[in-house]
Amino acid sequence: MRKRVVITGMGAISPLGNNAADTVEGAFAGKCGIAPITLVDTTDRKVKVAAEVKDFDPLTVFTKMEKRRTARFSQFAVAAAVEAFDQSGLDMEKEDASRCGVCISSGIGGLKTIETEYEKGKRRGFDSISPLFIPMIIANMASGLTAIRLGFKGSAQCIVTACASGTDAIGQAFRTLRDGYADVMIAGGTEASITDLGVGGFTSMMAVTTTDDPERASIPFDKERGGFVMGEGAGVLMMETYEHAVARGAKVLGEIVGYGVGCDAHHMTAPLEDGSGAAKTMEDAIADAGLEPADIKYINAHGTGTPMNDRCETAAVKTTFGDHAKDLVISSTKSMIGHTLGASGALEAIVTVEALNRQIAPPTIGYKVPDPDCDLDVCPNEARALEMQYAMSNSFGFGGHNGSLVFKKVEE
């Protein structure tokens, strides 16, 4: 028998704030987290702006020695996980640790550590690089370090599906709980790739905007959009079976009711022009939740701000929802926090859960010029009151990876 899956804690490190509350408040207020890059010298670079995490202090969760031994993406993950864990009120002395698992993803992992150790290797010889090089860079280390910190001894996994990683991590955790393999899962995504190689790589493939105006840099669905803005951060959800949460008297923040996952099987970086792969994933998520398309009132779109993604996602929504598409409200959190890559789906899941709780759709900020190819209601510039019981969050990644989650409002 399938079990209900609920959310009892949320943690975030983002360009809008170093906790979930500040992140959510910033998103609903339409705050722009994009600014000139400080993590990379952009003097001779085409890309000048990004959505960086600001004033993050790893010593809030690590000792000085642990900080030196831990890559930035893992630091973000553990900090967000600790916040979600603390909010949930879980007492590990009363839990079976083997029934508590982790699934925290990263699309890229410890890119800055790779750069630093490579330069050190060139200077000193490659046999002299840090013995911690490999464990610091591997993408699964965020999940492993979270399990160590919390004492979770169940499955500790890392789903690497590029920009769909955070969504797929939550989806995998959802299935693990629903099918009875665990009682508790902590899941999400993390990324810290605003580095010389990261910025250079996305610049060379012409995926990122080259504008230096933060207010017009990340403008999903706007006709003048010219690429995404790199972001960084982490989002983590504490998830439990409904029975487990109720038995221990936990406060339920939201419920996950559906997950769809698929692949375009089309191209390394480009989505299918007609959006059919993304449409199938949304359809599967709705069917998994036992709903009809008309039950969904709001979509937190992948909405990267690249010309092709936004056009294809619009087509996918129209295919999935038919006539109901015109009645949907969709918006892109990336207009405020940039594209946090492997963390994006998890941060956007947090915003979607809060949209249901507040009965408010967050805005797509910076929107000025309508695009006839993106002619849905994108909730431009200001949050809007919206009565809704179900909402969806989409994530699509390089390699054709597609993931969609369906959330339900908490019943009083």
C-alpha positions as CSV (number, residue, x, y, z in Angstrom):
1,M,0.0,0.0,0.0
2,R,1.4,3.4,-1.0
3,K,2.1,5.8,1.8
4,R,1.4,9.5,1.9
5,V,4.6,11.7,1.9
6,V,4.7,15.0,3.7
7,I,7.3,17.8,4.3
8,T,8.1,18.7,7.9
9,G,11.2,20.9,7.4
10,M,12.8,23.2,4.8
11,G,16.3,24.7,4.6
12,A,17.9,27.0,2.1
13,I,21.0,28.8,1.2
14,S,20.3,31.1,-1.7
15,P,21.1,34.5,-3.4
16,L,18.1,35.8,-1.4
17,G,19.1,34.7,2.0
18,N,21.0,32.1,4.1
19,N,17.9,30.4,5.4
20,A,14.5,29.3,4.1
21,A,12.5,32.1,5.6
22,D,14.6,34.9,4.0
23,T,14.7,33.0,0.7
24,V,10.9,32.7,0.6
25,E,10.2,36.2,1.8
26,G,12.5,37.6,-0.9
27,A,10.9,35.4,-3.6
28,F,7.3,36.6,-2.8
29,A,8.5,40.2,-2.5
30,G,10.1,40.1,-6.0
31,K,13.6,40.7,-4.6
32,C,16.4,40.5,-7.2
33,G,19.4,38.4,-5.9
34,I,21.5,39.2,-9.0
35,A,24.5,41.5,-8.8
36,P,28.0,42.0,-10.2
37,I,30.2,38.9,-9.8
38,T,32.6,38.9,-6.9
39,L,33.7,35.3,-6.9
40,V,35.5,35.6,-10.3
41,D,37.6,38.4,-11.8
42,T,35.4,39.5,-14.7
43,T,37.8,42.2,-16.0
44,D,38.3,40.5,-19.3
45,R,35.2,38.3,-19.2
46,K,31.9,38.6,-21.2
47,V,29.7,37.7,-18.3
48,K,29.6,40.3,-15.5
49,V,26.7,39.3,-13.3
50,A,25.5,36.3,-11.3
51,A,23.3,35.4,-8.4
52,E,25.8,34.7,-5.6
53,V,25.2,33.5,-2.1
54,K,26.0,36.5,0.1
55,D,27.7,36.6,3.6
56,F,27.6,32.8,4.1
57,D,29.7,31.7,7.0
58,P,30.5,28.0,7.0
59,L,31.6,28.2,10.6
60,T,27.9,28.3,11.6
61,V,27.8,24.6,10.8
62,F,31.5,23.5,10.6
63,T,34.6,23.7,12.7
64,K,37.6,25.5,11.1
65,M,39.2,22.2,10.3
66,E,35.9,20.8,8.7
67,K,35.6,24.0,6.7
68,R,39.0,23.5,5.1
69,R,38.2,19.9,4.3
70,T,34.8,20.6,2.7
71,A,33.9,22.1,-0.7
72,R,31.5,25.0,-0.9
73,F,28.7,23.0,-2.5
74,S,28.8,20.6,0.4
75,Q,28.9,23.4,2.9
76,F,25.7,24.8,1.4
77,A,24.0,21.4,1.5
78,V,24.9,20.6,5.1
79,A,23.8,24.1,6.3
80,A,20.4,23.8,4.5
81,A,20.0,20.2,5.8
82,V,20.7,21.2,9.4
83,E,18.0,24.0,9.1
84,A,15.4,21.5,7.7
85,F,16.3,18.9,10.3
86,D,16.0,21.4,13.1
87,Q,12.7,22.8,11.9
88,S,11.3,19.3,11.7
89,G,12.0,18.6,15.4
90,L,13.1,15.0,14.7
91,D,14.7,13.3,17.7
92,M,17.3,10.8,16.5
93,E,17.4,9.1,19.9
94,K,13.8,8.0,19.2
95,E,14.4,7.0,15.5
96,D,15.6,3.9,13.8
97,A,18.6,5.5,11.9
98,S,18.5,2.7,9.3
99,R,15.0,4.0,8.3
100,C,16.3,7.5,7.8
101,G,17.9,8.3,4.4
102,V,19.5,11.1,2.4
103,C,19.2,12.1,-1.3
104,I,21.0,15.4,-2.0
105,S,22.1,16.1,-5.5
106,S,24.6,18.3,-7.3
107,G,24.9,18.8,-11.0
108,I,28.6,19.6,-11.0
109,G,30.1,19.1,-7.6
110,G,33.3,20.7,-6.3
111,L,34.4,22.7,-9.4
112,K,36.3,25.4,-7.4
113,T,38.3,22.7,-5.7
114,I,39.3,21.2,-9.1
115,E,40.5,24.6,-10.2
116,T,42.5,25.2,-7.0
117,E,44.2,21.8,-6.9
118,Y,45.0,21.9,-10.6
119,E,46.8,25.1,-10.2
120,K,48.6,23.7,-7.2
121,G,49.6,20.6,-9.2
122,K,51.1,22.7,-11.9
123,R,53.2,24.6,-9.4
124,R,54.3,21.7,-7.1
125,G,53.7,18.5,-9.1
126,F,50.5,16.6,-9.2
127,D,51.5,14.1,-6.5
128,S,51.5,17.0,-4.1
129,I,47.9,18.0,-4.4
130,S,45.6,17.6,-1.4
131,P,44.8,14.0,-0.3
132,L,41.3,15.3,0.2
133,F,41.0,16.4,-3.5
134,I,38.8,13.4,-4.6
135,P,36.5,13.3,-1.6
136,M,36.0,17.0,-1.7
137,I,35.0,17.2,-5.4
138,I,32.7,14.2,-5.9
139,A,29.0,15.2,-6.2
140,N,27.8,12.6,-3.7
141,M,29.8,14.1,-0.9
142,A,27.0,16.6,0.0
143,S,24.7,13.6,0.6
144,G,27.4,11.7,2.5
145,L,28.4,14.5,4.8
146,T,24.7,15.2,5.5
147,A,24.2,11.6,6.5
148,I,27.2,11.8,8.8
149,R,26.1,15.0,10.4
150,L,22.6,13.8,11.1
151,G,23.3,10.2,11.8
152,F,21.1,8.9,9.0
153,K,22.1,5.3,8.2
154,G,19.6,4.5,5.5
155,S,20.2,5.0,1.8
156,A,22.4,8.0,1.0
157,Q,22.2,8.8,-2.7
158,C,23.0,11.5,-5.2
159,I,20.9,11.8,-8.4
160,V,23.0,13.6,-11.0
161,T,20.7,14.8,-13.8
162,A,22.2,18.3,-14.5
163,C,19.6,21.0,-13.8
164,A,16.9,18.5,-12.9
165,S,19.1,17.0,-10.1
166,G,17.3,18.7,-7.2
167,T,13.9,17.8,-8.5
168,D,14.9,14.2,-9.2
169,A,16.4,13.9,-5.7
170,I,13.2,14.9,-4.1
171,G,11.3,12.6,-6.5
172,Q,13.5,9.7,-5.6
173,A,13.1,10.4,-1.9
174,F,9.3,10.6,-2.4
175,R,9.2,7.2,-4.0
176,T,11.4,5.7,-1.3
177,L,9.0,6.9,1.4
178,R,5.8,6.1,-0.5
179,D,6.9,2.6,-1.2
180,G,7.9,1.9,2.4
181,Y,11.7,1.7,2.1
182,A,12.2,4.5,4.7
183,D,10.3,6.5,7.3
184,V,12.3,9.7,6.9
185,M,14.3,11.2,4.0
186,I,16.1,14.5,3.7
187,A,16.4,15.5,0.1
188,G,17.3,18.4,-2.3
189,G,20.1,19.9,-4.3
190,T,23.2,22.0,-4.0
191,E,25.6,23.9,-6.3
192,A,28.5,26.2,-6.2
193,S,29.8,26.7,-9.8
194,I,30.4,30.4,-10.1
195,T,34.0,29.8,-10.8
196,D,36.4,30.6,-13.6
197,L,35.7,27.3,-15.4
198,G,32.0,27.4,-14.6
199,V,31.4,30.9,-15.9
200,G,33.7,30.3,-18.9
201,G,32.1,27.0,-19.8
202,F,28.6,28.4,-19.9
203,T,29.8,31.6,-21.6
204,S,31.5,29.6,-24.4
205,M,28.3,27.7,-25.2
206,M,26.4,31.0,-25.3
207,A,23.9,29.8,-22.6
208,V,24.3,32.8,-20.3
209,T,23.3,36.4,-20.7
210,T,26.1,38.9,-21.2
211,T,24.1,42.0,-20.1
212,D,25.6,43.8,-17.1
213,D,22.2,45.1,-15.9
214,P,21.1,42.9,-12.9
215,E,17.5,44.0,-13.4
216,R,17.4,42.8,-17.0
217,A,19.7,39.9,-16.8
218,S,17.4,37.0,-15.8
219,I,14.1,37.7,-17.7
220,P,12.3,34.4,-18.3
221,F,9.5,34.5,-21.0
222,D,10.4,38.1,-21.9
223,K,11.0,38.6,-25.7
224,E,14.4,40.3,-25.0
225,R,15.7,37.3,-22.9
226,G,19.2,36.3,-23.9
227,G,20.3,33.5,-21.6
228,F,20.3,32.5,-18.0
229,V,22.1,33.9,-15.1
230,M,24.4,31.6,-13.1
231,G,23.3,31.1,-9.4
232,E,24.4,29.1,-6.5
233,G,23.0,27.7,-3.2
234,A,21.1,24.7,-1.8
235,G,17.6,23.7,-1.0
236,V,16.7,20.8,1.3
237,L,13.3,19.3,2.3
238,M,12.8,17.1,5.4
239,M,10.3,14.4,4.2
240,E,8.5,11.8,6.1
241,T,5.6,9.3,5.7
242,Y,2.4,10.9,6.9
243,E,2.0,8.2,9.5
244,H,5.4,8.8,10.9
245,A,5.0,12.6,11.1
246,V,1.6,12.3,12.8
247,A,2.8,9.7,15.3
248,R,5.5,12.1,16.6
249,G,3.4,15.2,16.5
250,A,5.3,17.0,13.7
251,K,3.9,20.1,12.0
252,V,3.2,19.3,8.3
253,L,4.3,22.0,5.9
254,G,3.2,20.4,2.7
255,E,2.5,17.2,0.9
256,I,4.1,15.7,-2.2
257,V,1.6,13.7,-4.2
258,G,3.1,13.2,-7.7
259,Y,6.4,12.8,-9.5
260,G,7.1,12.4,-13.2
261,V,10.5,11.8,-14.8
262,G,11.7,11.2,-18.3
263,C,14.2,12.0,-21.0
264,D,13.9,13.7,-24.4
265,A,16.5,11.3,-25.8
266,H,17.2,14.1,-28.4
267,H,20.2,16.3,-27.8
268,M,23.0,17.0,-25.4
269,T,21.8,20.5,-24.5
270,A,18.7,21.4,-26.5
271,P,15.2,20.4,-25.6
272,L,12.7,19.0,-28.1
273,E,11.3,21.9,-30.1
274,D,7.7,20.8,-29.5
275,G,8.2,20.3,-25.8
276,S,6.8,16.8,-26.0
277,G,9.3,15.2,-23.6
278,A,8.6,17.8,-20.9
279,A,4.9,17.5,-21.6
280,K,5.0,13.7,-21.0
281,T,6.8,14.2,-17.7
282,M,4.2,16.7,-16.5
283,E,1.4,14.3,-17.6
284,D,3.1,11.5,-15.7
285,A,3.4,13.6,-12.6
286,I,-0.3,14.5,-12.7
287,A,-1.3,10.9,-13.3
288,D,0.9,9.8,-10.5
289,A,-0.9,12.1,-8.2
290,G,-4.3,10.8,-9.3
291,L,-5.3,14.2,-10.6
292,E,-6.6,15.8,-13.8
293,P,-4.7,18.6,-15.5
294,A,-7.4,21.1,-14.5
295,D,-6.6,20.4,-10.8
296,I,-3.2,22.2,-11.2
297,K,-3.5,26.0,-10.7
298,Y,0.1,27.1,-10.5
299,I,3.4,26.0,-12.1
300,N,6.8,27.0,-10.9
301,A,8.4,26.8,-14.3
302,H,11.9,25.8,-15.1
303,G,11.9,29.2,-16.8
304,T,15.6,29.7,-17.4
305,G,15.5,32.8,-19.6
306,T,17.1,31.1,-22.6
307,P,15.2,31.7,-25.9
308,M,14.7,28.0,-26.5
309,N,13.9,26.7,-23.1
310,D,11.1,29.2,-22.4
311,R,9.5,28.7,-25.8
312,C,9.7,24.9,-25.5
313,E,8.3,24.9,-21.9
314,T,5.4,27.1,-23.0
315,A,4.6,24.6,-25.8
316,A,4.9,21.7,-23.3
317,V,2.4,23.4,-20.9
318,K,0.0,23.9,-23.7
319,T,0.3,20.3,-24.8
320,T,-0.2,19.0,-21.2
321,F,-3.0,21.3,-20.1
322,G,-4.9,22.1,-23.4
323,D,-7.5,24.8,-22.9
324,H,-6.7,25.0,-19.2
325,A,-3.2,26.4,-20.0
326,K,-4.7,29.8,-20.4
327,D,-6.1,29.7,-16.9
328,L,-2.9,28.6,-15.3
329,V,-0.5,30.9,-13.5
330,I,3.2,30.2,-14.0
331,S,6.2,32.0,-12.8
332,S,10.0,31.6,-12.7
333,T,11.9,31.9,-9.4
334,K,15.1,32.0,-11.6
335,S,14.2,35.6,-12.4
336,M,15.2,36.4,-8.8
337,I,17.8,33.7,-7.9
338,G,19.3,32.9,-11.3
339,H,19.8,29.4,-12.4
340,T,21.2,27.4,-9.4
341,L,21.7,24.4,-11.6
342,G,21.5,21.2,-9.5
343,A,20.0,23.2,-6.6
344,S,17.3,24.9,-8.7
345,G,14.5,22.3,-8.4
346,A,14.9,22.0,-4.6
347,L,14.9,25.8,-4.0
348,E,11.9,26.1,-6.4
349,A,10.1,23.3,-4.5
350,I,10.4,25.3,-1.3
351,V,8.9,28.3,-3.0
352,T,6.1,26.2,-4.5
353,V,5.2,24.7,-1.1
354,E,5.0,28.2,0.3
355,A,2.9,29.4,-2.6
356,L,0.3,26.8,-1.6
357,N,0.5,27.7,2.1
358,R,0.1,31.4,1.4
359,Q,-2.3,31.0,-1.5
360,I,-0.1,33.4,-3.4
361,A,1.8,32.9,-6.8
362,P,5.3,34.4,-6.7
363,P,6.2,36.7,-9.5
364,T,8.4,36.6,-12.6
365,I,10.3,39.8,-12.1
366,G,12.0,42.0,-14.7
367,Y,9.3,41.2,-17.2
368,K,8.7,44.0,-19.8
369,V,8.3,42.8,-23.4
370,P,5.7,40.0,-24.1
371,D,6.8,37.2,-26.4
372,P,4.1,35.7,-28.6
373,D,5.9,32.4,-28.3
374,C,5.5,32.5,-24.5
375,D,1.9,33.7,-24.2
376,L,0.9,32.2,-20.9
377,D,0.1,34.1,-17.7
378,V,3.7,34.4,-16.3
379,C,2.6,36.4,-13.2
380,P,4.7,39.4,-14.3
381,N,6.6,41.5,-11.7
382,E,4.3,41.2,-8.7
383,A,3.0,38.3,-6.6
384,R,-0.7,37.5,-6.9
385,A,-3.4,36.0,-4.7
386,L,-4.4,32.6,-6.1
387,E,-6.7,30.0,-4.7
388,M,-5.1,26.6,-5.2
389,Q,-4.9,23.1,-3.8
390,Y,-2.3,21.7,-6.1
391,A,0.8,23.2,-7.7
392,M,3.6,21.8,-9.9
393,S,7.3,22.5,-10.1
394,N,9.3,21.7,-13.3
395,S,13.0,21.1,-13.9
396,F,14.7,20.2,-17.2
397,G,18.4,19.5,-17.6
398,F,21.2,19.0,-20.2
399,G,21.0,15.5,-21.6
400,G,17.3,15.8,-22.0
401,H,16.5,15.1,-18.4
402,N,12.9,16.1,-17.3
403,G,11.4,16.1,-13.9
404,S,8.1,17.4,-12.5
405,L,6.7,17.4,-8.9
406,V,3.1,17.9,-7.8
407,F,2.5,19.4,-4.3
408,K,-0.7,19.6,-2.3
409,K,-1.8,22.3,0.1
410,V,-1.8,21.2,3.8
411,E,-5.3,20.4,4.9
412,E,-6.4,22.1,8.1
